[in-house]
Amino acid sequence: MRTSERLLGLKQWAIRELCQGRSLKAPGETIMDIRRQEPVCYLGWTPRRQTQTGEMEPDPLSVTPGILIMPNPSRARYVERTDLERNFDTSNNVRRPRDLAQTLSISMLFSVYEPGTRLPGFVESCEQKRMDMTLLTEGTEEGLFTLLNWMDDAKEKLLELKSIPGTDLMVQEDSVIYSLYTDQGMVVDKRPIFYGFVNVDFNCYADKGTDSLVEEYLK
């Protein structure tokens, strides 16, 4: 199976299991507006828009809430062996070919929009064009918990399902890692957008079919 087919299958799974039927906060036309929408899902990178200077820059508000599925460096030929097999091979000078499978490593970036809580009088202050920011309480916990609950759903479904329907992707359970977006070991605060990762490695088939030489030998 081609990498593009695997990624499309994973995207369809993410849309079906993690996006459809979910209603999350999304940016409105102004800071006063709060609307809700179904999360979006993208492969590889988020869309970028051209600025007035002609440069391309990301527009995170246009793709939040959403999931970005990014392929990481993966093994083209790989098979995992148990410790017992490794010890046996080492003690008996056995060299087994490591070409029975391959992997696909994925990072899923989750983004949640949480602009905070509008206190009484905030809308009126905006309408009078003297926006009183003291009447806006940044909902850090609400955004954080929304993000973590969404990521929990993802990792629980991956561990429960063990494979992605319509693909040859099989979950390596011990590879599932989840984390808030960090830099140099510290959580990066990018309010009002909250970011988190769910990383997972998949096993998949390396070959399109059986070896023709083996088939000929078995005839």
Buried (B, 14 or more C-beta within 10 A) or exposed (E): BEEEEBBBBBBBBBBEBBBEEBEBBBBEEEBBEBEEBBBBBBBEEBEEEEEEEEEEEEEBEBBBBBBBBBBEEBBEEBBBEEEEEEEEEEEEEEEEEEEBBBBBBBBBBBBBBBBBEBEEEBEEBBEEEEBEEEBBEBBBEBBBBBBBEBBEBBBEBBEEEEBBEBBBBBBBEEBBEBEBBEEEEEBEEEEBBBBBBBBBBBBBEBEEEEEEEEEEEEE
